[in-house]
Amino acid sequence: MRSLIGAVIWKEVREIRRDPVTVSFAIILPLLMLYLFGSALSLDVKDATLAVYDLDKSPASRALIDAFPHSGYFRRVHDIRAETEIAQLLDRGNARLVLVIPPDFSEKLARGQTVGVQTLADGSFPPTAMVVAGYAAAIVQNYNLEQLRKAVSAAGHGAAHLSPIDVDSRVWFNAALKSVNYIVPGLLGVILMAFPPLLTTLAVVREKETGSVQQIFVSPIRPYQFIAGKMIPYAVIAFMEMLMILAAGVWWFQIPFRGSLPLFLGATTLYVFCTVSLGLLISSVTRSQLVAMLLALLATLMPSFLFSGFLFPIFTMPAMLQMYTYLFPARYFIEIVRGIMMKGIGLEMLWPQFLMLVIYTATVFTATTLLFRKKVV
Amino acid sequence: MINNARLAALVRKEMIQFLRARFMLALILYMYTGEVLMCTFAMSFDVRNLPTVFTDFDRSAESRLLAERFRSSGYFSIEHMTTRDPEMARLLNRGEALAVIVVPPEFSRRLAEGSPASVQLLLDGSNANTAAVAQGYAQRIVLDYALERIRASAAGPVPLPVEHRPRVWYNSELRYAYFMVLSMIALAGMMVGVITAAAGIVREKESGTIEQMMVTPVTPAEMIAAKMMPTLTIGLLALVPSLLIAAWIGVPIRGSLALFFLFSAVFLVSSMGIGILIATVAETMQQALLISFLVLFPILFLSGTVVPLESMPLGLQYLAELSPLRHYMDAILGIFFKGVGLEMLWHRVAAMAVIGVALLAGGILQLRRRMR
């Protein structure tokens, strides 16, 4: 019994070893993804670059301008002298925000008229543009508040309504608001969903395509033994990929790991089996490797990227799509990983996600065995 | 080099083979339609209805007014009210709330006195971008509230001193959805082009039928041209439903559709060039598919389809010039959004053509060497 599973595992290991493409694929691609997402995709907005076009050059305009670097969100890098510079700065990405103060700024302010101040944000990447525009709006409002307080109290209307209200904000779990801190844990969910299922699918469908699966059918091996034998080598590869990503994340990207390592390893083992069984499920409904690959792409990689909360928050999606995200295990796993790594919480908080992953894996594995059995008989 | 009658026969064979794989056709169609539609709705970075806890230690008319402000902004959705610390921590830890707004006990008394008051905001930073956007919104809501109190206190109407007129250069959140639609259409073309071309040739290698081809008078150029026909046809036809979806969502179509199809054809041919080159290297179907994936991923990432190229390191930006997808993206954005024509975009189509010809020449040479 055992030895039959062992025989399938051994056969698979030899096939993997013989094929350098598969091995390098399993090692290179996760690291490449980690590099591109960790380094080339930056959503950070600390110290956004600011260019100022001050046409007024008065003490009043300087007070507003100074409020930007004082807020801690902006770094003033350039003073614009001619209007043509604005487009250049934004096009080259040298400034994330341009602040334009009109020539009559101090004059209108002194007369008590409303004066318009324009900000231009580089919108080529909306996530960061929205943050930058939001900070700018808050800084201008704050300036208004100060101006009005002075004006109203000078007019002697008493102090009754003049309280400034400030927002004392604290960010939990990621105080520096660094994007790698949440991208790398999320990437773990995406990568483990992308490659191990693909490799397992191809491992089974390959045998169907070449016809060698017929030999399996006539052998005394039982479906679950064949499936387990196909699953284990790829689960081991996936587990090693996970360790690689974790090591790179903690040592190279310096992301914090606050929770329990054993719990984390338990969760990834569960997830790895889940994704690998999903790959086997796909293989049981297809006969061609090309179709298997496209199906794996659409059923595992795309949803784990889009509908898992990896980059795009789930709560802003339309209700229908929010329900849809529950269909993919990446969502549960990413919640677990971020919970353990960023929040440092344990099973007492994360048990619903764990439970869902267990149910999911069991369902997929059973479905795979059942579907495979039909073809054996 | 190419004999028309032979080519026609080969194209017929390829067409029959391609159309017989019904399930694959369905998947390709889904990539061009369903996937495009879903991404458009799912991929938003905006913050709306953020699940929020409102912790009111003050229980005054003022604090209730502030809660109302947060609620009616649409950015925050107040789903829990509690003043118990462990409950707040539990909600944040379990991810049931992503923000906590705390109104301290002395809030209304301080406002009445005219002394500085503060509101505390706790944010879940496990999506740093969401937290940063929410922080900006919260500050604005509180400041607006403070401002209005001051303006109401004066005898007459007080004008706002400075009015903020924000403009977003290039792109607004709405246009990001439009951008994503085009980006997903381009991605679909790229994936279908590379994968079907690679698989089409490797299949013949694996089953040994390529040896039979070698003993016929068929030339490598004919074989490759015939292999490309079905994907090119289907790839262009599938653009029609994609365009309907784009139009339905409201993507502006300012330029010429004929030009769009021309560009798409050149783009598909050059992506198939990548696939063919992969097929000459790979020995088995598994290798071909894995190499395709290995090559596709960086190309997709580096072509400005999700993340703008400008925000990447300079070395990667130069590398991206080698990707047909990068030129295609730039061209279709120009056609759809700016309505520009060939006079502005000729260098993009030229670049795609050069890349495509180079890849195909490489593929044909490799194949010819093998066929000898």
Interface residues (C-beta under 8 A of the other chain):
Chain A: D19 V21 T22 S24 F25 I28 L29 L32 M33 L36 S39 A40 L41 S42 L43 D44 V45 L64 L90 R92 G93 L109 G112 Q113 T114 V115 G116 V117 Q118 T119 L120 A121 D122 G123 S124 F125 P126 P127 T128 A129 M130 V131 A133 G134 Y135 A136 A137 A138 V140 Q141 N142 Y143 N144 L145 Q147 L148 R149 A151 V152 A155 H157 G158 A159 A160 H161 L162 S163 P164 I165 D166 V167 D168 S169 R170 V171 W172 F173 N174 A175 L177 K178 S179 N181 Y182 L198 L202 R206 E209 T210 T286 S288 Q289 L290 V291 M293 L294 L295 L297 L298 M302 L306 F307 G309 L311 F312 P313 F315 T316 M317 P318 L321 E335 R338 G339 M342 K343 I345 M349
Chain B: A21 F23 M24 L27 I28 Y30 M31 E35 M38 C39 F41 A42 M43 S44 F45 D46 V47 R48 N49 L50 P51 R90 L92 N93 R94 G95 L98 R110 L111 A112 E113 G114 S115 P116 A117 S118 V119 Q120 L121 L122 L123 D124 G125 S126 N127 A128 N129 T130 A131 A132 V133 Q135 G136 Y137 A138 Q139 R140 V142 L143 D144 Y145 A146 L147 R149 I150 R151 A152 S153 A154 A155 V158 P159 L160 P161 V162 E163 H164 R165 P166 R167 V168 W169 Y170 N171 S172 E173 R175 Y176 M191 I195 T196 A199 R203 E206 A282 T284 M285 Q286 Q287 L289 L290 I291 F293 L294 F297 P298 F301 L302 V307 P308 E310 S311 M312 P313 L316
